[in-house]
Amino acid sequence: MARGIRVGKVPPEMLAALLRRIPRGPGVIAGPGVGEDAAVLDPPPGLLIAKTDPITFAPDRLGWYALHVNANDIFAMGGDPRWFLATLLLPEGTTRVRIRALFDELIQAAGDLGVSLVGGHTEIVAGLHDPIIVGQMLGVAPPGGAILNARARPGQAILLAGGVAIEGTAIIASSAPAAIERRIGRSLARRARRFLIDPGLSVRRAQRAILRAARPSALHDPTDGGLRGAVVELATAAQAGCILEEDAVPVLPACRAIADALGIDPLSLIASGALLAVVGAKDVDRVLASLRDDGIVAARIGELRPSRVGIRAVRRGRLVRLRAPREDEIARFWREIHPRL
């Protein structure tokens, strides 16, 4: 049986061996190393975009997950992620095998995205139940290239790329595989468990397809609170009203099956892997065609309106006030539904 590591820093000889496996990418003058206190970077001319996000639960491929979640917010600002720092806080007794696996996940995801791992911190912490990764992603955009949602304007269309809800569906399907298979069938359940890979958690392809066709006024990554929460956030950032056409939202078949079987609202389920875009009316068809050419599910789902209209949705043919969910459906799933499966 593998021995766990005691509270404190990871042994330096182990850390040094792990860090030697990390390739040094472009713009990295000094990367991670035992005894080095910080990274030294040489960014290209233009804008630097910074993001930090924690992963506070322990899904499969935790390190991979941390890279993609942070990178998505750089993509949503119109940038390209370049450098990643990771703070790994691990429970007492975590084994060397588990730590190496986390580093492997980080290295693999960074390679997939073209991102350099440039530093961070790894420590065994007393009293911690599950691993926590806090990621810090730095990205770049050309001068004037950042996309700020505050610049979106009434009259522009809201598009959804990727469909919903990729992340929430994958979490639920993986949490109780046998129970989900009994309810929706083996084929759909297996498809749902692979959602983080296919269609995938990353919005890089969607961002590039959109930018290839037009310059969006806004991009937004729907996470906690699902699509409804994200649309409310988008309209709030733009100081505008909006109309969300809920029947037009592409709900992925495996998500719909799980939602129907468990009584879950797919539009209020955590939805990383999708990307909202606000574009001018003349650009709608071109952007949708670009996304579909890349095999990405896409639809026009609403429009920004003057603020006096308010934030509203067309739901089953009725115009109603649109509110961000009080809690994401994934939280209700863990509290109410999962214990019964």
Helices and strands as residue ranges (DSSP letters): E 8-9, H 12-19, E 28-30, E 40-41, E 47-55, H 62-75, E 80-91, H 96-113, E 116-125, E 132-141, G 149-151, E 157-161, H 166-175, H 177-184, H 186-193, I 196-200, H 204-213, E 218-220, H 226-237, E 241-245, G 246-248, H 253-262, G 266-268, E 275-279, G 281-283, H 284-293, E 298-305, G 307-309, E 311-315, E 318-321, H 329-332, I 333-337, G 338-340
